[in-house]
Structures are given as structure tokens and as C-alpha cells.
Amino acid sequence: MLVQDIMDRNYPFLYSDELATKARATLRSRGLRVLPVVDEHKHLLGVISRGNVMVITSSISPIRVRGIMSVPKFVATMEMDLSHAVREMIRLDEWYIPVVRSSQDNTYTGLLGLEDVISTFLERNIAKLSKPLSDVMSTRLVTCSPDDEVDNIWRLMQERAFAGLPVVKREKLVGMVTQKDLLDSGVIFPAFEAKKGRFKAPSKISSVMKTPVISMKTTSTVKEAAELMLEKNIGRVPVVNEKGKLVGLVDREDIVKVLL
């Protein structure tokens, strides 16, 4: 199977000279995690993520997309072997990679996301999907408290490349906080512009976290977790025991690793 067989050919993109505020609005309104960036010839230049747009402090910011975009860690071609592309995504901890026409032609043609891989395998209903989450979940967990300051947790997410964290109080799972939650809440972390738009007082995670939490049991299957992620468009699912204590976390990478 090749990348072109399952990639999203209609995935949106931005031009490098468009305003960064448009990137932020597009990510928020469409629930996207990344946006490819191209030049006037539609040649791939970079990508914009939720993390990139968190530095925009004003709805009238003059910053252009090219000023905050990142260079992709990996770019696939349409005729690349899908297994090779996905293994590179896992190795680099990238959930999305832009796709270009060929190694000689840098024209943007679409995006490959881990959800495309998961959806393809779900249709095949392979045996590995029946594994319990206790076999595949991560148990070395990083969590935060409802009383933690948003600034500190955002820094932690940036430093450790986390897109979301479980929120725990007295060992019980009480919420989830993701980059999307921070972006949707209007939290601002100025980097390029003056320090305007910040909370007047440090905001707490309790004010932005999602509740009630969508969670699963250790006996739930990989298939059930994968279907839930696709249905709810979420990247990770916390796993709890019968007492509501957080015991693990399963994300899209964990699912894909099992399928590979």
C-alpha cells in the first residue's frame, strides 16, 4: 500500500503570506491540529501547528504565516511505501505529515494523518484490534492538577512535546487538558509581540480543562479505543480502574504501533 492510497487529498493549506490570525482561526473553527504552508506555486514550505499560533496575541496581529511556521520533520511522497512513512512518523513522534508529488516535485498534494492509518485498519477488522488496552497503554504518566497554573502546564507541554495531559486530583481522574482547550479558551502566550492579552492573574487548569472526561477501562479493546478516537476526534484516551484511578493512557501512536 502506498501513501497516495489513504492520504487526504483535500486537506486545507495556507499560503505563506497570509495572516497568522487566519491560521489560528482555521485551526480553531475546523478542529485541525496542523496546516501545511505553501508558496504561490503551491510548493510546500512548512507547517503551522496549534503550538505555533499560541503566540498570536491579537485578532489584528500583522504577523504572517511564514513568520511562525515550522519546517516539517518529515515529508512523504505520494508513491512512498505506506509502512515506511508510518514508521517514520512514529519514530519522529509526528501525527501528521505533508505529502508532495514526488522527490523531484515539491508540490503539495495532501496530508497523511495517523487517523487515516487507523481508519484503514479498522475497515479490515484485523485480530490485533481485539487486544485489551492493558496490553498497549502507557503507564509512565505525566499528569497535572486542577490547581496548576496554565502558564506552567503550557511550558511543560512545549518542553516535553505533549499535546494533552490528564488532570488528576487525589489520584482520581478529574479532567483532560489539551492544546486545543488552551487555544479555544483564549489563553495567550506572547512571544513575538508585547505582553498584552495575558490573564491578569495566573489562570488555573481547572478553568480550561475538559469535564466530564471520556475514559475507558483496562479491559476495553484497541478497536473500541480507536473507534472512540475517530468518532470524537480526540488524540488520547485515559484508562481508569474500577475506582476511577488513572492507570494508563492510550493515544493514536499506541494504536498504530499495535497495528504495525
Accessible surface in RSA format (square Angstrom, percent):
REM  Atomic radii and reference values for relative SASA: ProtOr
REM  Chains: A
REM  Algorithm: Lee & Richards
REM  Probe-radius: 1.40
REM  Slices: 20
REM RES _ NUM      All-atoms   Total-Side   Main-Chain    Non-polar    All polar
REM                ABS   REL    ABS   REL    ABS   REL    ABS   REL    ABS   REL
RES MET A   1    98.31  50.9  45.14  29.9  53.18 126.6  51.27  43.6  47.05  62.3
RES LEU A   2    61.25  34.1  61.25  43.8   0.00   0.0  61.25  43.0   0.00   0.0
RES VAL A   3     0.00   0.0   0.00   0.0   0.00   0.0   0.00   0.0   0.00   0.0
RES GLN A   4    50.75  28.4  44.60  32.6   6.14  14.6   3.81   8.1  46.93  35.6
RES ASP A   5    87.10  61.0  51.38  51.1  35.72  84.5  19.86  46.7  67.24  67.1
RES ILE A   6    28.17  16.0  11.18   8.3  16.99  40.9  18.77  13.5   9.40  25.5
RES MET A   7    14.27   7.4   0.00   0.0  14.27  34.0   0.00   0.0  14.27  18.9
RES ASP A   8    54.06  37.9  47.65  47.4   6.41  15.1  15.65  36.8  38.41  38.3
RES ARG A   9   133.57  56.1 110.58  56.4  22.99  54.7  50.16  68.6  83.42  50.6
RES ASN A  10   139.02  95.9 112.63 108.8  26.39  63.6  34.13  82.1 104.89 101.4
RES TYR A  11    22.54  10.5  17.73  10.1   4.81  12.5  17.29  13.0   5.25   6.5
RES PRO A  12    28.43  20.7  20.11  18.3   8.32  30.2  28.43  23.5   0.00   0.0
RES PHE A  13    60.40  30.2  42.48  26.3  17.92  46.6  42.48  25.8  17.92  51.3
RES LEU A  14     3.65   2.0   3.59   2.6   0.06   0.1   3.65   2.6   0.00   0.0
RES TYR A  15    88.10  41.1  88.10  50.1   0.00   0.0  55.58  41.8  32.51  40.1
RES SER A  16    18.06  15.3  17.61  23.5   0.45   1.0   1.13   2.4  16.93  23.7
RES ASP A  17    84.50  59.2  80.96  80.6   3.54   8.4  24.27  57.1  60.23  60.1
RES GLU A  18    37.23  21.4  31.90  24.1   5.33  12.7  22.44  43.4  14.79  12.1
RES LEU A  19    68.94  38.4  66.12  47.3   2.82   7.1  66.12  46.4   2.82   7.6
RES ALA A  20     0.00   0.0   0.00   0.0   0.00   0.0   0.00   0.0   0.00   0.0
RES THR A  21    18.88  13.4  15.56  15.8   3.32   7.9   8.43  11.3  10.44  15.8
RES LYS A  22   100.51  49.0  94.56  58.0   5.94  14.2  63.61  57.3  36.90  39.3
RES ALA A  23     0.00   0.0   0.00   0.0   0.00   0.0   0.00   0.0   0.00   0.0
RES ARG A  24    31.35  13.2  31.35  16.0   0.00   0.0   3.84   5.2  27.52  16.7
RES ALA A  25    56.53  52.0  49.79  76.8   6.75  15.3  55.75  78.5   0.78   2.1
RES THR A  26    22.68  16.1  19.73  20.0   2.95   7.0  12.86  17.3   9.82  14.8
RES LEU A  27     1.83   1.0   0.00   0.0   1.83   4.6   0.00   0.0   1.83   4.9
RES ARG A  28    96.66  40.6  82.31  42.0  14.35  34.2  15.88  21.7  80.77  49.0
RES SER A  29    94.78  80.1  51.84  69.2  42.94  98.9  52.75 112.3  42.03  58.9
RES ARG A  30   143.87  60.4 116.21  59.2  27.66  65.9  39.51  54.0 104.37  63.3
RES GLY A  31    13.30  16.4   0.00   N/A  13.30  16.4   9.74  26.7   3.56   8.0
RES LEU A  32    27.88  15.5  25.92  18.5   1.96   4.9  27.88  19.6   0.00   0.0
RES ARG A  33    38.05  16.0  33.99  17.3   4.07   9.7  17.50  23.9  20.56  12.5
RES VAL A  34    23.44  15.4  23.44  21.2   0.00   0.0  23.44  20.4   0.00   0.0
RES LEU A  35     0.43   0.2   0.43   0.3   0.00   0.0   0.43   0.3   0.00   0.0
RES PRO A  36     0.00   0.0   0.00   0.0   0.00   0.0   0.00   0.0   0.00   0.0
RES VAL A  37     0.00   0.0   0.00   0.0   0.00   0.0   0.00   0.0   0.00   0.0
RES VAL A  38     0.00   0.0   0.00   0.0   0.00   0.0   0.00   0.0   0.00   0.0
RES ASP A  39    26.88  18.8  25.51  25.4   1.37   3.2  10.80  25.4  16.08  16.0
RES GLU A  40   138.04  79.2 108.21  81.9  29.83  71.0  54.69 105.8  83.35  68.0
RES HIS A  41   119.79  65.5 100.54  69.9  19.25  49.2  67.95  70.0  51.84  60.3
RES LYS A  42    77.18  37.7  77.18  47.4   0.00   0.0  30.55  27.5  46.63  49.7
RES HIS A  43    68.97  37.7  68.97  47.9   0.00   0.0  37.63  38.8  31.34  36.5
RES LEU A  44    13.10   7.3   4.89   3.5   8.20  20.6   4.89   3.4   8.20  22.1
RES LEU A  45    69.35  38.6  51.25  36.7  18.10  45.5  54.94  38.6  14.41  38.8
RES GLY A  46     0.06   0.1   0.00   N/A   0.06   0.1   0.06   0.2   0.00   0.0
RES VAL A  47    22.21  14.6  22.21  20.1   0.00   0.0  22.21  19.3   0.00   0.0
RES ILE A  48     0.00   0.0   0.00   0.0   0.00   0.0   0.00   0.0   0.00   0.0
RES SER A  49    34.96  29.5  34.96  46.7   0.00   0.0  24.19  51.5  10.77  15.1
RES ARG A  50    16.79   7.1  16.45   8.4   0.34   0.8   2.74   3.7  14.05   8.5
RES GLY A  51    10.91  13.5   0.00   N/A  10.91  13.5   7.36  20.2   3.55   7.9
RES ASN A  52    30.82  21.3  25.73  24.9   5.09  12.3   4.56  11.0  26.26  25.4
RES VAL A  53     0.15   0.1   0.00   0.0   0.15   0.4   0.00   0.0   0.15   0.4
RES MET A  54     2.25   1.2   1.02   0.7   1.23   2.9   1.84   1.6   0.41   0.5
RES VAL A  55    25.94  17.1  25.94  23.5   0.00   0.0  25.94  22.5   0.00   0.0
RES ILE A  56     0.11   0.1   0.00   0.0   0.11   0.3   0.00   0.0   0.11   0.3
RES THR A  57    15.29  10.9   0.00   0.0  15.29  36.4   0.00   0.0  15.29  23.1
RES SER A  58    20.96  17.7  15.05  20.1   5.91  13.6  12.64  26.9   8.32  11.7
RES SER A  59    90.26  76.3  68.03  90.8  22.23  51.2  41.35  88.1  48.91  68.5
RES ILE A  60   153.75  87.5 130.61  97.3  23.13  55.8 138.51  99.7  15.23  41.3
RES SER A  61     2.61   2.2   0.04   0.0   2.57   5.9   1.32   2.8   1.28   1.8
RES PRO A  62   102.05  74.4  89.11  81.2  12.94  47.0  94.09  77.7   7.96  49.5
RES ILE A  63    30.91  17.6  24.49  18.2   6.42  15.5  30.87  22.2   0.04   0.1
RES ARG A  64   102.58  43.1  99.30  50.6   3.28   7.8  15.68  21.4  86.90  52.7
RES VAL A  65     0.00   0.0   0.00   0.0   0.00   0.0   0.00   0.0   0.00   0.0
RES ARG A  66   133.19  55.9 116.17  59.2  17.03  40.5  43.11  58.9  90.08  54.6
RES GLY A  67    44.44  54.8   0.00   N/A  44.44  54.8  27.42  75.2  17.02  38.1
RES ILE A  68    11.21   6.4   1.52   1.1   9.68  23.3   6.48   4.7   4.72  12.8
RES MET A  69    57.49  29.8  35.11  23.2  22.38  53.3  35.11  29.9  22.38  29.7
RES SER A  70    47.20  39.9  40.54  54.1   6.66  15.3  30.67  65.3  16.53  23.2
RES VAL A  71   126.87  83.5 109.50  99.1  17.37  41.9 109.55  95.2  17.32  47.0
RES PRO A  72    23.96  17.5   8.19   7.5  15.77  57.3  11.82   9.8  12.14  75.5
RES LYS A  73   133.99  65.4  98.25  60.3  35.74  85.1  70.67  63.6  63.32  67.4
RES PHE A  74    30.61  15.3  24.85  15.4   5.76  15.0  29.44  17.8   1.17   3.4
RES VAL A  75    47.66  31.4  32.89  29.8  14.77  35.6  32.89  28.6  14.77  40.1
RES ALA A  76     0.00   0.0   0.00   0.0   0.00   0.0   0.00   0.0   0.00   0.0
RES THR A  77    24.71  17.6  24.71  25.0   0.00   0.0  14.53  19.5  10.18  15.4
RES MET A  78    25.96  13.4  25.96  17.2   0.00   0.0  17.62  15.0   8.34  11.1
RES GLU A  79   129.63  74.4 114.14  86.4  15.49  36.9  30.50  59.0  99.13  80.9
RES MET A  80    38.63  20.0  30.63  20.3   8.00  19.0  38.63  32.8   0.00   0.0
RES ASP A  81    69.54  48.7  64.40  64.1   5.14  12.1  28.40  66.8  41.14  41.0
RES LEU A  82    12.40   6.9  12.40   8.9   0.00   0.0  12.40   8.7   0.00   0.0
RES SER A  83    46.22  39.1  41.43  55.3   4.79  11.0  32.91  70.1  13.31  18.6
RES HIS A  84    92.30  50.4  87.80  61.0   4.51  11.5  55.99  57.7  36.31  42.2
RES ALA A  85     0.00   0.0   0.00   0.0   0.00   0.0   0.00   0.0   0.00   0.0
RES VAL A  86     1.32   0.9   1.32   1.2   0.00   0.0   1.32   1.1   0.00   0.0
RES ARG A  87   125.75  52.8 120.12  61.2   5.63  13.4  48.29  66.0  77.46  46.9
RES GLU A  88    35.23  20.2  35.23  26.7   0.00   0.0   4.62   8.9  30.61  25.0
RES MET A  89     0.03   0.0   0.00   0.0   0.03   0.1   0.00   0.0   0.03   0.0
RES ILE A  90    27.89  15.9  19.96  14.9   7.93  19.1  19.97  14.4   7.92  21.5
RES ARG A  91   163.38  68.6 129.20  65.9  34.18  81.4  70.20  95.9  93.18  56.5
RES LEU A  92    39.18  21.8  31.94  22.8   7.24  18.2  36.08  25.3   3.10   8.3
RES ASP A  93    72.88  51.0  60.78  60.5  12.09  28.6  25.70  60.5  47.18  47.1
RES GLU A  94    42.94  24.7  41.54  31.4   1.40   3.3   1.71   3.3  41.22  33.7
RES TRP A  95    37.72  15.1  32.17  15.6   5.55  13.0  27.94  14.9   9.78  15.9
RES TYR A  96    20.80   9.7  11.76   6.7   9.04  23.5   8.72   6.6  12.08  14.9
RES ILE A  97     1.19   0.7   1.19   0.9   0.00   0.0   1.19   0.9   0.00   0.0
RES PRO A  98     3.87   2.8   3.87   3.5   0.00   0.0   3.87   3.2   0.00   0.0
RES VAL A  99     0.00   0.0   0.00   0.0   0.00   0.0   0.00   0.0   0.00   0.0
RES VAL A 100     6.59   4.3   6.59   6.0   0.00   0.0   6.59   5.7   0.00   0.0
RES ARG A 101   125.87  52.8 119.50  60.9   6.37  15.2  38.44  52.5  87.43  53.0
RES SER A 102    37.77  31.9  34.73  46.4   3.04   7.0  29.68  63.2   8.09  11.3
RES SER A 103    95.36  80.6  54.62  72.9  40.74  93.8  46.47  99.0  48.89  68.5
RES GLN A 104   163.12  91.2 124.10  90.7  39.02  92.9  69.94 148.9  93.18  70.7
RES ASP A 105    42.87  30.0  39.15  39.0   3.73   8.8  19.88  46.8  23.00  22.9
RES ASN A 106    70.68  48.7  64.30  62.1   6.38  15.4  29.68  71.4  41.00  39.6
RES THR A 107    17.18  12.2  17.18  17.4   0.00   0.0  10.19  13.7   6.99  10.6
RES TYR A 108     5.68   2.7   4.22   2.4   1.46   3.8   4.22   3.2   1.46   1.8
RES THR A 109    23.73  16.9  11.59  11.8  12.14  28.9  18.02  24.2   5.71   8.6
RES GLY A 110     0.04   0.0   0.00   N/A   0.04   0.0   0.04   0.1   0.00   0.0
RES LEU A 111     3.29   1.8   3.12   2.2   0.17   0.4   3.12   2.2   0.17   0.5
RES LEU A 112     0.00   0.0   0.00   0.0   0.00   0.0   0.00   0.0   0.00   0.0
RES GLY A 113     1.30   1.6   0.00   N/A   1.30   1.6   0.89   2.4   0.41   0.9
RES LEU A 114     0.20   0.1   0.17   0.1   0.03   0.1   0.17   0.1   0.03   0.1
RES GLU A 115    46.07  26.5  45.42  34.4   0.66   1.6  19.76  38.2  26.31  21.5
RES ASP A 116    31.90  22.3  27.15  27.0   4.75  11.2   4.39  10.3  27.51  27.4
RES VAL A 117     1.27   0.8   1.14   1.0   0.13   0.3   1.27   1.1   0.00   0.0
RES ILE A 118     0.04   0.0   0.04   0.0   0.00   0.0   0.04   0.0   0.00   0.0
RES SER A 119    42.04  35.5  41.04  54.8   1.00   2.3  14.40  30.7  27.65  38.7
RES THR A 120    22.42  15.9  20.33  20.6   2.09   5.0  13.52  18.2   8.91  13.5
RES PHE A 121    36.10  18.1  36.10  22.4   0.00   0.0  36.10  21.9   0.00   0.0
RES LEU A 122    27.87  15.5  18.38  13.1   9.49  23.9  18.57  13.0   9.30  25.0
RES GLU A 123   144.71  83.1 107.22  81.1  37.49  89.3  48.48  93.8  96.22  78.6
RES ARG A 124   134.14  56.3 104.85  53.4  29.30  69.8  41.54  56.8  92.60  56.1
RES ASN A 125    95.24  65.7  78.22  75.6  17.02  41.0  18.46  44.4  76.78  74.2
RES ILE A 126    50.86  28.9  41.52  30.9   9.34  22.5  47.72  34.4   3.15   8.5
RES ALA A 127    88.67  81.5  67.78 104.6  20.89  47.5  78.58 110.7  10.09  26.7
RES LYS A 128    90.88  44.3  87.48  53.7   3.40   8.1  60.59  54.5  30.29  32.3
RES LEU A 129     2.46   1.4   2.42   1.7   0.04   0.1   2.46   1.7   0.00   0.0
RES SER A 130    81.33  68.7  64.69  86.3  16.64  38.3  45.53  97.0  35.80  50.1
RES LYS A 131    89.94  43.9  87.40  53.6   2.54   6.1  42.39  38.2  47.55  50.6
RES PRO A 132    47.61  34.7  47.53  43.3   0.08   0.3  47.61  39.3   0.00   0.0
RES LEU A 133     0.00   0.0   0.00   0.0   0.00   0.0   0.00   0.0   0.00   0.0
RES SER A 134    57.56  48.6  35.56  47.5  22.00  50.7  22.69  48.3  34.88  48.9
RES ASP A 135    95.69  67.0  59.38  59.1  36.31  85.9  16.40  38.6  79.29  79.1
RES VAL A 136    23.36  15.4   5.63   5.1  17.73  42.7  12.70  11.0  10.65  28.9
RES MET A 137    33.24  17.2  16.44  10.9  16.79  40.0  16.44  14.0  16.79  22.2
RES SER A 138    47.93  40.5  40.21  53.7   7.72  17.8  27.95  59.5  19.98  28.0
RES THR A 139    88.43  62.9  66.01  66.9  22.42  53.4  37.66  50.6  50.76  76.7
RES ARG A 140   228.95  96.1 202.64 103.3  26.31  62.6  85.99 117.5 142.96  86.6
RES LEU A 141    52.95  29.5  19.28  13.8  33.67  84.6  20.82  14.6  32.12  86.4
RES VAL A 142    44.11  29.0  33.52  30.3  10.60  25.5  36.93  32.1   7.18  19.5
RES THR A 143    55.46  39.4  35.87  36.4  19.59  46.7   9.29  12.5  46.17  69.8
RES CYS A 144     6.09   4.6   0.01   0.0   6.08  14.3   5.51  14.0   0.58   0.6
RES SER A 145    38.37  32.4  37.42  49.9   0.94   2.2  27.52  58.6  10.85  15.2
RES PRO A 146    11.12   8.1  11.12  10.1   0.00   0.0  11.12   9.2   0.00   0.0
RES ASP A 147    96.97  67.9  89.24  88.8   7.73  18.3  28.39  66.8  68.58  68.4
RES ASP A 148    48.58  34.0  44.55  44.3   4.03   9.5   7.14  16.8  41.43  41.3
RES GLU A 149    56.77  32.6  54.84  41.5   1.93   4.6   7.63  14.8  49.14  40.1
RES VAL A 150     0.38   0.3   0.31   0.3   0.07   0.2   0.31   0.3   0.07   0.2
RES ASP A 151    32.85  23.0  31.31  31.2   1.54   3.6   7.52  17.7  25.33  25.3
RES ASN A 152    76.90  53.0  70.77  68.4   6.13  14.8  21.39  51.5  55.51  53.7
RES ILE A 153    10.81   6.1  10.81   8.1   0.00   0.0  10.81   7.8   0.00   0.0
RES TRP A 154    15.92   6.4  15.92   7.7   0.00   0.0   6.41   3.4   9.51  15.4
RES ARG A 155   119.87  50.3 119.73  61.0   0.13   0.3  53.07  72.5  66.80  40.5
RES LEU A 156    43.86  24.4  42.20  30.2   1.66   4.2  43.36  30.4   0.50   1.3
RES MET A 157     0.92   0.5   0.00   0.0   0.92   2.2   0.00   0.0   0.92   1.2
RES GLN A 158    91.32  51.1  67.46  49.3  23.86  56.8  23.53  50.1  67.79  51.4
RES GLU A 159   133.52  76.7  95.47  72.2  38.05  90.6  45.95  88.9  87.57  71.5
RES ARG A 160   129.50  54.4 110.39  56.3  19.11  45.5  35.68  48.8  93.82  56.9
RES ALA A 161    74.05  68.1  46.66  72.0  27.39  62.3  57.71  81.3  16.35  43.3
RES PHE A 162    50.61  25.3  47.08  29.2   3.53   9.2  50.38  30.5   0.23   0.7
RES ALA A 163    42.98  39.5  36.40  56.2   6.58  15.0  36.63  51.6   6.35  16.8
RES GLY A 164     5.62   6.9   0.00   N/A   5.62   6.9   0.00   0.0   5.62  12.6
RES LEU A 165     3.56   2.0   3.56   2.5   0.00   0.0   3.56   2.5   0.00   0.0
RES PRO A 166     1.14   0.8   1.14   1.0   0.00   0.0   1.14   0.9   0.00   0.0
RES VAL A 167     0.00   0.0   0.00   0.0   0.00   0.0   0.00   0.0   0.00   0.0
RES VAL A 168    27.24  17.9  20.08  18.2   7.15  17.2  20.08  17.5   7.15  19.4
RES LYS A 169    94.05  45.9  87.63  53.8   6.42  15.3  39.50  35.6  54.55  58.1
RES ARG A 170   200.72  84.3 166.52  84.9  34.20  81.4  81.38 111.2 119.34  72.3
RES GLU A 171   109.24  62.7 100.93  76.4   8.31  19.8  38.86  75.2  70.38  57.5
RES LYS A 172    96.97  47.3  96.97  59.5   0.00   0.0  46.52  41.9  50.44  53.7
RES LEU A 173    25.34  14.1   4.93   3.5  20.41  51.3   4.93   3.5  20.41  54.9
RES VAL A 174    46.79  30.8  35.24  31.9  11.56  27.8  40.80  35.5   5.99  16.2
RES GLY A 175     0.00   0.0   0.00   N/A   0.00   0.0   0.00   0.0   0.00   0.0
RES MET A 176    18.25   9.5  18.25  12.1   0.00   0.0  18.25  15.5   0.00   0.0
RES VAL A 177     0.00   0.0   0.00   0.0   0.00   0.0   0.00   0.0   0.00   0.0
RES THR A 178    24.79  17.6  24.79  25.1   0.00   0.0  21.50  28.9   3.29   5.0
RES GLN A 179    29.10  16.3  29.02  21.2   0.08   0.2   0.55   1.2  28.55  21.7
RES LYS A 180    68.10  33.2  68.10  41.8   0.00   0.0  41.12  37.0  26.98  28.7
RES ASP A 181     7.86   5.5   4.89   4.9   2.97   7.0   1.18   2.8   6.68   6.7
RES LEU A 182     0.00   0.0   0.00   0.0   0.00   0.0   0.00   0.0   0.00   0.0
RES LEU A 183     6.85   3.8   5.26   3.8   1.59   4.0   5.41   3.8   1.44   3.9
RES ASP A 184    50.59  35.4  34.09  33.9  16.50  39.0  23.38  55.0  27.21  27.1
RES SER A 185    51.99  43.9  13.40  17.9  38.59  88.9  25.76  54.8  26.23  36.7
RES GLY A 186    35.12  43.3   0.00   N/A  35.12  43.3  22.03  60.5  13.09  29.3
RES VAL A 187     3.12   2.1   0.97   0.9   2.15   5.2   1.66   1.4   1.46   4.0
RES ILE A 188    22.18  12.6  18.66  13.9   3.52   8.5  18.66  13.4   3.52   9.6
RES PHE A 189    18.71   9.4  17.01  10.5   1.70   4.4  17.01  10.3   1.70   4.9
RES PRO A 190    21.28  15.5   1.01   0.9  20.27  73.7   1.15   0.9  20.13 125.1
RES ALA A 191    72.10  66.3  31.05  47.9  41.05  93.4  40.05  56.4  32.05  84.9
RES PHE A 192   122.61  61.3  86.25  53.4  36.37  94.6  90.28  54.7  32.34  92.5
RES GLU A 193    38.05  21.8  19.64  14.9  18.40  43.8  22.44  43.4  15.61  12.7
RES ALA A 194    73.04  67.2  54.02  83.4  19.02  43.3  66.03  93.0   7.02  18.6
RES LYS A 195   167.85  81.9 135.32  83.0  32.53  77.4  80.73  72.7  87.12  92.8
RES LYS A 196   106.99  52.2 100.80  61.8   6.19  14.7  60.79  54.7  46.20  49.2
RES GLY A 197    54.38  67.1   0.00   N/A  54.38  67.1  28.33  77.8  26.05  58.3
RES ARG A 198    86.88  36.5  67.26  34.3  19.61  46.7  33.96  46.4  52.92  32.1
RES PHE A 199    94.16  47.1  71.87  44.5  22.29  58.0  76.85  46.6  17.31  49.5
RES LYS A 200   217.45 106.1 172.46 105.8  44.99 107.1 122.72 110.5  94.73 100.9
RES ALA A 201    66.03  60.7  58.32  90.0   7.71  17.5  59.87  84.3   6.16  16.3
RES PRO A 202    86.04  62.7  64.54  58.8  21.51  78.2  73.52  60.7  12.52  77.8
RES SER A 203    15.28  12.9   6.04   8.1   9.23  21.3   9.00  19.2   6.27   8.8
RES LYS A 204    86.25  42.1  84.27  51.7   1.98   4.7  55.31  49.8  30.94  33.0
RES ILE A 205     0.00   0.0   0.00   0.0   0.00   0.0   0.00   0.0   0.00   0.0
RES SER A 206    57.89  48.9  38.08  50.8  19.81  45.6  20.45  43.5  37.44  52.5
RES SER A 207    78.76  66.6  37.84  50.5  40.92  94.3  48.23 102.7  30.53  42.8
RES VAL A 208    15.02   9.9   2.99   2.7  12.03  29.0   8.46   7.4   6.55  17.8
RES MET A 209    39.01  20.2  22.10  14.6  16.91  40.3  22.10  18.8  16.91  22.4
RES LYS A 210   110.31  53.8 109.45  67.2   0.86   2.1  90.24  81.2  20.07  21.4
RES THR A 211    77.50  55.1  50.99  51.7  26.51  63.2  19.95  26.8  57.55  87.0
RES PRO A 212   130.01  94.8 113.27 103.3  16.74  60.8 117.75  97.2  12.26  76.2
RES VAL A 213    34.90  23.0   9.85   8.9  25.04  60.3  12.66  11.0  22.23  60.3
RES ILE A 214    70.44  40.1  60.62  45.2   9.82  23.7  65.48  47.2   4.97  13.5
RES SER A 215    46.17  39.0  22.02  29.4  24.15  55.6   0.03   0.1  46.14  64.6
RES MET A 216    28.22  14.6  21.76  14.4   6.46  15.4  28.22  24.0   0.00   0.0
RES LYS A 217    97.54  47.6  97.36  59.7   0.18   0.4  77.46  69.7  20.09  21.4
RES THR A 218    39.76  28.3  39.05  39.6   0.71   1.7  15.94  21.4  23.82  36.0
RES THR A 219   113.60  80.8  96.17  97.5  17.44  41.6  76.24 102.4  37.36  56.5
RES SER A 220    17.27  14.6  12.85  17.1   4.43  10.2   4.39   9.3  12.88  18.0
RES THR A 221    36.13  25.7  36.13  36.6   0.00   0.0  33.36  44.8   2.77   4.2
RES VAL A 222     0.00   0.0   0.00   0.0   0.00   0.0   0.00   0.0   0.00   0.0
RES LYS A 223    69.43  33.9  69.43  42.6   0.00   0.0  31.08  28.0  38.36  40.9
RES GLU A 224    81.99  47.1  77.62  58.7   4.37  10.4  27.78  53.7  54.21  44.3
RES ALA A 225     0.00   0.0   0.00   0.0   0.00   0.0   0.00   0.0   0.00   0.0
RES ALA A 226     0.00   0.0   0.00   0.0   0.00   0.0   0.00   0.0   0.00   0.0
RES GLU A 227    78.20  44.9  73.44  55.6   4.76  11.3  29.18  56.4  49.02  40.0
RES LEU A 228    29.39  16.4  27.23  19.5   2.16   5.4  28.85  20.3   0.54   1.5
RES MET A 229     0.05   0.0   0.05   0.0   0.00   0.0   0.05   0.0   0.00   0.0
RES LEU A 230    57.38  32.0  35.64  25.5  21.73  54.6  37.54  26.4  19.83  53.4
RES GLU A 231   130.52  74.9  94.18  71.3  36.34  86.5  44.80  86.7  85.72  70.0
RES LYS A 232   102.62  50.1  80.69  49.5  21.93  52.2  35.00  31.5  67.62  72.0
RES ASN A 233    72.42  49.9  61.54  59.5  10.88  26.2  27.07  65.1  45.36  43.8
RES ILE A 234    42.90  24.4  40.74  30.4   2.16   5.2  42.90  30.9   0.00   0.0
RES GLY A 235     1.63   2.0   0.00   N/A   1.63   2.0   0.00   0.0   1.63   3.6
RES ARG A 236    25.24  10.6  20.02  10.2   5.22  12.4   1.53   2.1  23.72  14.4
RES VAL A 237     0.00   0.0   0.00   0.0   0.00   0.0   0.00   0.0   0.00   0.0
RES PRO A 238     1.59   1.2   1.59   1.4   0.00   0.0   1.59   1.3   0.00   0.0
RES VAL A 239     0.00   0.0   0.00   0.0   0.00   0.0   0.00   0.0   0.00   0.0
RES VAL A 240     9.74   6.4   9.44   8.5   0.30   0.7   9.44   8.2   0.30   0.8
RES ASN A 241    36.14  24.9  32.04  31.0   4.10   9.9  16.58  39.9  19.56  18.9
RES GLU A 242   147.29  84.6 115.24  87.2  32.05  76.3  61.52 119.0  85.78  70.0
RES LYS A 243   151.40  73.9 136.37  83.7  15.03  35.8  88.15  79.3  63.25  67.4
RES GLY A 244    25.43  31.4   0.00   N/A  25.43  31.4  22.56  61.9   2.87   6.4
RES LYS A 245    84.32  41.1  84.32  51.7   0.00   0.0  38.23  34.4  46.09  49.1
RES LEU A 246    16.74   9.3   4.94   3.5  11.80  29.7   4.94   3.5  11.80  31.8
RES VAL A 247    41.79  27.5  29.92  27.1  11.87  28.6  35.76  31.1   6.03  16.4
RES GLY A 248     0.00   0.0   0.00   N/A   0.00   0.0   0.00   0.0   0.00   0.0
RES LEU A 249    28.57  15.9  28.12  20.1   0.45   1.1  28.12  19.7   0.45   1.2
RES VAL A 250     0.00   0.0   0.00   0.0   0.00   0.0   0.00   0.0   0.00   0.0
RES ASP A 251    34.29  24.0  34.10  33.9   0.19   0.5   0.89   2.1  33.40  33.3
RES ARG A 252     2.65   1.1   2.65   1.4   0.00   0.0   0.12   0.2   2.53   1.5
RES GLU A 253    17.02   9.8  17.02  12.9   0.00   0.0   3.54   6.8  13.48  11.0
RES ASP A 254    17.47  12.2  15.26  15.2   2.22   5.2   1.79   4.2  15.68  15.6
RES ILE A 255     0.00   0.0   0.00   0.0   0.00   0.0   0.00   0.0   0.00   0.0
RES VAL A 256     0.09   0.1   0.09   0.1   0.00   0.0   0.09   0.1   0.00   0.0
RES LYS A 257   111.17  54.2  93.80  57.6  17.38  41.4  50.47  45.4  60.70  64.7
RES VAL A 258    20.51  13.5   9.63   8.7  10.88  26.2  16.91  14.7   3.60   9.8
RES LEU A 259     7.68   4.3   0.11   0.1   7.57  19.0   0.11   0.1   7.57  20.4
RES LEU A 260    54.71  30.5  19.23  13.8  35.49  89.2  29.29  20.6  25.42  68.4
END  Absolute sums over single chains surface
CHAIN  1 A    12777.6      10238.7       2538.9       6647.3       6130.3
END  Absolute sums over all chains
TOTAL         12777.6      10238.7       2538.9       6647.3       6130.3
